[in-house]
């Protein structure tokens, strides 16, 4: 499973990030740093951890033998 990571600053200089699944083309994480910067960064790491866990579960399910 691969990802395309796009990061940029919008017109106001606000950091933006998208993580796109290469296989499906779907956006898995869409993030911007508006408001409280500390909270926004914590939210980003939370989303990245959830993405990692979902990927691990998907790989485990694919590797487990069917009953």
C-alpha positions as CSV (number, residue, x, y, z in Angstrom):
1,X,0.0,0.0,0.0
2,X,1.5,3.3,-1.0
3,X,0.7,6.9,-0.5
4,X,1.2,10.2,-2.2
5,X,1.8,12.9,0.3
6,X,1.0,16.5,-0.7
7,X,2.0,19.4,1.6
8,X,1.7,23.1,0.9
9,X,0.9,26.5,2.3
10,X,-2.4,28.1,1.3
11,X,-2.7,31.8,0.3
12,X,-2.7,32.9,4.0
13,X,0.4,30.8,4.8
14,X,-1.5,28.0,6.6
15,X,0.1,24.6,6.3
16,X,-2.0,22.0,4.5
17,X,-1.5,18.2,4.1
18,X,-3.2,15.5,2.1
19,X,-2.3,11.8,2.2
20,X,-3.7,10.0,-0.9
21,X,-4.0,6.2,-1.3
22,X,-2.1,5.5,-4.6
23,X,-4.2,2.4,-5.4
24,X,-7.7,3.9,-5.0
25,X,-6.9,7.6,-5.4
26,X,-8.9,8.4,-2.2
27,X,-7.8,11.0,0.3
28,X,-7.0,9.2,3.5
29,X,-6.0,12.2,5.5
30,X,-6.8,15.9,4.9
31,X,-5.4,18.3,7.4
32,X,-4.9,22.0,7.8
33,X,-3.4,24.0,10.7
34,X,-6.0,26.6,11.4
35,X,-6.7,27.8,14.9
36,X,-4.6,26.5,17.8
37,X,-1.4,25.2,16.2
38,X,-0.5,22.9,19.1
39,X,-4.0,21.2,18.9
40,X,-3.8,21.0,15.1
41,X,-0.5,19.2,15.3
42,X,-1.8,16.8,17.9
43,X,-4.8,16.1,15.7
44,X,-2.5,15.4,12.7
45,X,-0.5,12.8,14.7
46,X,-3.7,11.2,15.9
47,X,-4.9,10.9,12.2
48,X,-1.5,9.4,11.2
49,X,-1.6,6.8,14.0
50,X,-5.1,5.8,13.0
51,X,-4.0,5.5,9.4
52,X,-1.1,3.3,10.4
53,X,-3.4,1.0,12.6
54,X,-5.9,0.7,9.7
55,X,-3.2,-0.3,7.3
56,X,-1.8,-2.9,9.8
57,X,-5.2,-4.4,10.3
58,X,-5.8,-4.6,6.6
59,X,-2.4,-6.4,6.1
60,X,-3.2,-8.8,8.9
61,X,-6.6,-9.7,7.5
62,X,-5.1,-10.3,4.1
63,X,-2.4,-12.5,5.5
64,X,-4.6,-14.6,7.8
65,X,-5.9,-17.9,6.4
66,X,-9.6,-18.1,5.6
67,X,-11.7,-20.6,7.7
